[in-house]
Amino acid sequence: MSGRSVKFRAVVTNISIVDSPWGEKMVKIDLSEERETPGTVVVTNQQSELARELAPVLSQVLRSMPFFGAMSRARLPRLSLYLTEEEWDRLIERPTIGDVMEVEIARGSVKVSRS
């Protein structure tokens, strides 16, 4: 597809069984995008030379710590797809958690394919 379209890559982060309002079982596939979180901001009353030199070092130290380091990337939910059990069973190649998918939206259609 060419022209005006939107494309992004997302990772399959969850596959679960949910109940529909009509009582049937459905397979829910969640696609998320991982993004870098903003870095640590160090603010001082006076932007001294020492503060400017220490800011990158302090930021690096915080990223190396287990709690803060894990927060350097965040998952952004992008797409949830619901399939009936029958539709899921008809799939020849089923997605699995961790698969990287490409989503393209163009001309009134949505295409999801494995990257």
N, C-alpha and C positions, 0 to 999 in steps of 0.2 A: 504494500500500500504506500502511496506517495501523497504529497500534499500536506495538508494540515492534519497532523496526527499527534498523539501523545504516546510516548513509549517510556517505560521504566522497568527496571529489574527488581524483582522481589524474591524473597526466600520463603519456602513453605515452612511455617513455624508451628502449625498445629493442624492435626487432622482428628476430628472427633465425631461421635455419633450424637445427634440431637433429635428431639421430638418436635415434629411439626404441630401446628395448631389442630390438625386433623388426626393426630395420633400415630402418624407413620414415622418411621425412622429415616433420618436423613444424614448424609455425610457432609460435615462442614469442613472446608479447606480454607485456612487463613494464610494469606500472603502478607509479609511485612518487609519493610526496607530498613536496613541498618544505616544510621547516620551518626557522624561524629557530633558529640555534644560540645557546646561552646567551652572554651578553655577557662581556666580560673582567672578571675580578674582581681588584681591587687590595687587597692585605692589608698592613697595617702593624702593627707592634707597638703603637703608640699611635695611636688614631684622632684625629689632629690635624685642626684646621680646614683646614690646607693640603692634607692628603691627601684630605679629602672634596671639596675644590674641584677638585683635579687629576684625580680618578678619572674623571669624565665626559669631560674633555678628552682624557686618555690613551686612553680607550676609543674615542673618535671618531677619533683619529689612527690607531690600529691598524686600525680598519675601513676607513679610506681607503687603506691600503697594499695593493698588489695581492695579496700572499700572504694576509694576514689578512682582507682584504675578501671574497675568494672563499670563505672558510670561514664567512661569516656565515649561509649557508644550506646545509642538508644534505638530501640525498635519502634518504628512508626507503622502502624497498621495501614495497609493500602487497599486490600481487596479480600472479601470473604465470599466464597462460592459454596452454594448449597446444591447437593445432588441427591436424588432419591437413591435408595439402595439398588434399585434396578439399573439406574444410570451408572452408578459406581461399578456394578458388576459387569456392565457392558464395556467399560474401559479396558483396552488391551494393555496400555502402559499407564499404571496408576502413579500419581505423584507420591513422593515420600518426604518426610520431614528433612529439611536441609537442601532439597532440590532448588536450584536457581531457575526462576521462570522469567520470561519476558512478557510483559503485558502491553498490548498496543490497542489504542482506542482511536478509531478513525471512521468517518462516513457512517455513523450510526451503528457500528459494530465493535465488539470487544473480542480480541484474540489473545488467548493465553497459550504460550508454548514454552517448552523446556529450552533453556539457553544452552 
